[in-house]
Amino acid sequence: MNAESDERTGESAADGGSGVKKPAGTPANTGESGSGGTGEAPLGSRAPEFIKARRTLHLSWQVGVFIVGLAVVGAGIVMLPLPGPGWLVIFAGMAIWATEFVWAQLVLRWTKRKVTEAAQRALDPKVRRRNIILTTVGLVIMGVLLGVYVWKFGFVMPWKIDQ
């Protein structure tokens, strides 16, 4: 045994000699635990250990994940103006990227946090009341406009108007 590691306990100089064995793939004392005590998964690659152990294989893995994620995000962007769940597919592509890239993990965490905050605000009784009032006013305006249209033109389809 040497000063670098203790094979019996899994203790190494990187974990400060605390005797606490860290799970594989957990950054050791880099300040990049990722969770910050919030219960979130640590940041970093989620590739299998045998892939992370070989630099060339890991780089190939990252390129493959990037290409697959890019294809999914591209399909989502195409679906935005066309029929299809565009935003859902874009977020699925981001989730694919987040399996390998820290920047995508941070973007996904930020997005989840903002969606949760928006959902909490939407459930606030004052906001719900305001939204119901705005929806009602909008429906009344649409009904008045429809009534004016029918009064002026009768019940005729727009492409058959002679005037």
C-alpha positions as CSV (number, residue, x, y, z in Angstrom):
1,M,0.0,0.0,0.0
2,N,1.1,3.5,-0.7
3,A,0.2,7.1,0.1
4,E,-2.0,7.3,-3.0
5,S,-4.6,4.8,-2.1
6,D,-5.7,2.2,0.4
7,E,-7.0,-0.8,-1.5
8,R,-8.8,-2.3,1.5
9,T,-11.1,0.7,2.3
10,G,-11.2,2.5,-1.1
11,E,-9.7,5.6,0.6
12,S,-7.5,7.8,-1.4
13,A,-5.7,11.1,-1.2
14,A,-8.4,12.6,-3.4
15,D,-11.1,12.1,-0.9
16,G,-9.0,13.8,1.9
17,G,-8.4,10.6,3.8
18,S,-11.8,10.8,5.4
19,G,-12.4,7.1,5.2
20,V,-15.7,7.7,3.4
21,K,-15.8,5.7,0.2
22,K,-17.4,7.7,-2.6
23,P,-19.5,5.9,-5.3
24,A,-17.9,5.4,-8.6
25,G,-18.3,8.4,-10.9
26,T,-18.6,10.9,-8.0
27,P,-16.2,13.8,-8.3
28,A,-13.8,13.7,-5.4
29,N,-13.3,17.1,-3.6
30,T,-13.6,19.1,-6.8
31,G,-16.4,21.4,-5.6
32,E,-18.5,19.9,-8.4
33,S,-20.8,17.7,-6.4
34,G,-23.7,19.0,-8.4
35,S,-26.3,18.6,-5.8
36,G,-25.5,21.4,-3.4
37,G,-27.6,19.5,-0.9
38,T,-30.8,19.7,-2.9
39,G,-31.0,16.0,-3.6
40,E,-30.2,16.3,-7.3
41,A,-28.0,13.9,-9.1
42,P,-24.3,14.8,-9.4
43,L,-23.2,16.6,-12.6
44,G,-21.0,14.8,-15.1
45,S,-21.0,11.9,-17.5
46,R,-23.3,8.9,-16.9
47,A,-21.5,6.7,-19.4
48,P,-20.7,3.2,-18.2
49,E,-17.4,2.9,-16.3
50,F,-15.7,0.7,-18.9
51,I,-16.3,3.5,-21.5
52,K,-15.1,6.3,-19.1
53,A,-11.9,4.3,-18.4
54,R,-10.8,4.6,-22.1
55,R,-10.3,8.2,-23.3
56,T,-10.9,7.4,-27.1
57,L,-14.0,5.3,-26.3
58,H,-15.4,8.0,-24.1
59,L,-14.8,10.7,-26.7
60,S,-16.5,8.5,-29.3
61,W,-19.4,8.0,-26.8
62,Q,-19.7,11.7,-26.3
63,V,-19.8,12.4,-30.1
64,G,-22.5,9.7,-30.5
65,V,-24.6,11.2,-27.7
66,F,-24.2,14.7,-29.2
67,I,-25.2,13.5,-32.7
68,V,-28.3,11.6,-31.4
69,G,-29.3,14.6,-29.2
70,L,-28.8,17.0,-32.1
71,A,-31.0,14.8,-34.3
72,V,-33.8,14.8,-31.7
73,V,-33.5,18.5,-31.0
74,G,-33.5,19.2,-34.8
75,A,-36.7,17.1,-35.2
76,G,-38.3,19.1,-32.4
77,I,-37.4,22.4,-34.0
78,V,-38.9,21.1,-37.3
79,M,-42.1,20.1,-35.3
80,L,-42.5,23.6,-33.9
81,P,-44.3,25.0,-37.0
82,L,-45.5,21.6,-38.1
83,P,-47.9,19.3,-36.3
84,G,-46.2,17.4,-33.5
85,P,-45.0,17.8,-30.0
86,G,-42.1,20.2,-30.8
87,W,-41.2,21.4,-27.3
88,L,-41.5,17.9,-25.8
89,V,-39.1,16.5,-28.4
90,I,-36.7,19.4,-27.9
91,F,-36.7,18.7,-24.1
92,A,-36.2,15.0,-24.8
93,G,-33.1,15.9,-26.9
94,M,-31.8,18.1,-24.1
95,A,-32.3,15.1,-21.7
96,I,-30.2,13.0,-24.0
97,W,-27.5,15.6,-24.0
98,A,-27.8,15.9,-20.2
99,T,-26.7,12.2,-19.9
100,E,-23.2,13.3,-21.0
101,F,-22.7,17.1,-20.9
102,V,-22.7,19.3,-17.8
103,W,-24.0,22.3,-19.7
104,A,-27.1,20.4,-20.7
105,Q,-27.6,19.2,-17.2
106,L,-27.5,22.8,-15.9
107,V,-29.9,24.0,-18.6
108,L,-32.3,21.1,-17.8
109,R,-32.1,21.9,-14.0
110,W,-32.8,25.6,-14.7
111,T,-35.7,24.7,-16.9
112,K,-37.2,22.3,-14.4
113,R,-36.9,24.9,-11.6
114,K,-38.6,27.6,-13.7
115,V,-41.4,25.2,-14.7
116,T,-42.0,24.3,-11.1
117,E,-42.0,27.9,-10.1
118,A,-44.5,28.7,-12.8
119,A,-46.7,25.8,-11.7
120,Q,-46.7,27.0,-8.1
121,R,-47.6,30.6,-9.2
122,A,-50.4,29.2,-11.4
123,L,-51.9,27.4,-8.4
124,D,-52.0,30.6,-6.3
125,P,-55.7,31.5,-5.8
126,K,-55.2,35.2,-6.8
127,V,-53.5,34.2,-10.0
128,R,-56.2,31.6,-10.8
129,R,-58.9,34.1,-10.2
130,R,-57.2,36.6,-12.5
131,N,-56.7,33.9,-15.2
132,I,-60.4,32.9,-15.0
133,I,-61.5,36.6,-15.3
134,L,-59.2,37.2,-18.3
135,T,-60.4,34.0,-20.0
136,T,-64.0,35.1,-19.4
137,V,-63.4,38.6,-20.8
138,G,-61.6,37.1,-23.8
139,L,-64.5,34.7,-24.5
140,V,-67.0,37.5,-24.2
141,I,-65.1,39.6,-26.7
142,M,-64.8,36.7,-29.1
143,G,-68.6,36.1,-28.7
144,V,-69.4,39.8,-29.5
145,L,-67.1,39.7,-32.5
146,L,-68.8,36.5,-33.8
147,G,-72.2,38.1,-33.2
148,V,-71.3,41.2,-35.2
149,Y,-70.0,39.0,-38.0
150,V,-73.2,37.0,-38.2
151,W,-75.3,40.1,-37.9
152,K,-73.4,41.9,-40.8
153,F,-72.9,38.9,-43.1
154,G,-75.3,36.3,-42.0
155,F,-74.2,32.7,-41.5
156,V,-72.0,32.6,-44.6
157,M,-68.5,31.1,-44.8
158,P,-65.8,33.7,-45.1
159,W,-64.7,32.4,-48.6
160,K,-68.2,32.9,-50.0
161,I,-68.6,36.6,-49.0
162,D,-69.3,38.8,-52.1
163,Q,-68.5,42.2,-50.7
